[in-house]
Amino acid sequence: MAHYALIDKMNLVTQVITGVEESESIEGKSTEEWYAQHTGLLCKRTSYNTRAGVHTKGGTAFRKNYAGIGYTYDESRDAFIPPKPYESWKLDENTCLYDPPSQMPSDGKTYAWDEESTSWKEV
């Protein structure tokens, strides 16, 4: 089985479905074409095992990140980009994920991002 993202006219992912493998065709059409025709939405394959442009099991990475509802499909990058978590975070062009202005401390304590101070706060 394969996963497909259904994308509206604003390039937002509205649904992720499980479907037939991309190598198969349905009624003589590619799976993306067939799902698009039957839903009225753009359809793009996505991989559950893809994150930051890497397939975690060594397979083919699809579109930088596994799509989720509310993600944006960026056609020029051919990538799924998650919603921006905080205004101060910047998009990493290679991974298509957002990075904080500073890395979370790695001292074994638990931290949460504080947007007001744009820093990590121990919780």
N, C-alpha and C positions, 0 to 999 in steps of 0.2 A: 504494500500500500504506500501511497505517496500523499503528501500534504500540499494543499493549494490555498493561496490567499485570494480572497475576493476583494476587489479594490474599487471604491467609488470614484466619481468624477473629480473629487478633491484630492485624490491619491491617498486616501485613508483606507486602511484595512478594516473592513466591516465584519468579515467572517473568515475563519480558517477551517477548511474541510479536509476530510480524508477521502481520497479517491483512488483511481486506478494508476498504475505506474505510467510515467511519462513516455516510456518506450512503446506503450500500447496506444492504439488509436480507437476512437469511438465514432462509428458511422463515417469512417474515412477522414476524420478530423483529428488534429492533435488534441490531447486532453485539455490543454489550456484553452484552445479555441472552442471546444465543445462546451466546457463549463461556462465560458464567457457568453456564448450564444444562449445558453439555457438560463443564465442568471441575469443577463443584461449588465454585468459588471466585468471589469478587466480581471483576468485571472493569471496569476503567476505562481509557479512552483516554489515551495519553500521547504527547507529541511529542518526537521526537529533537532538534528544533531549539529546544526551550524550556529556558531557564535563567533563574532568578531572576525569573520572571514575564514574561519577554520572549522573543518568537519571534525568533531571530537572522536570519531571512529575511523579516521583516515580516508573517508570517502570524499565525494565531490561536495564542496561547499556551495550552497545556493544563496545568492543575493545577500551576502555578509552576515545576516542574522535571521533566525527563525521568526517569521511574522507573527504578530499578535494583534488582537483587536485594538485599534487606536494607533497602530504604527503607521508611518508614512512610507509609501513606495516612492523612491527617488529614481526616476527613469534614467537620468543621466549617469548615475552611479550604478544602476541596476542593483539597488540595495533596499532592504527594509531597515528603517531607522525608528527606534523606539521614541515615545514622547520624551521631551526634554524634562528631566526631573526637577531642575532648579535653574533659574535665570543665569546664575554665575557659571554654570557648567558649559564646557565647549565640546563641540563635535569633533571626534577624532576621525579624520578623513580616511584613514586606513581601515579602521574597525567599524565605522559608522555607529559607534556607541558614544555616549557623553561621558566626559571625564571631569572630575572636580578640579578646582584650581590648585588643590594640594592633595597629596595622597593620604589615605587614612593611616593613622599610626598602626604599626604592627607589633605592639607590645603585649598582645594577648587580652587586652581589655576590650570592652564593647563600646563602640562609638556610633553616633548618629550625626548626620550633616546638619549644621545650623546655618541657614541661608542668611540670616540677619548679620552674623559676624563673618560669614563665608569661611567657616572653619569647622573642624571636627570637634564634637563635645562628647566627653565620656558620659555614658548612661548607666 
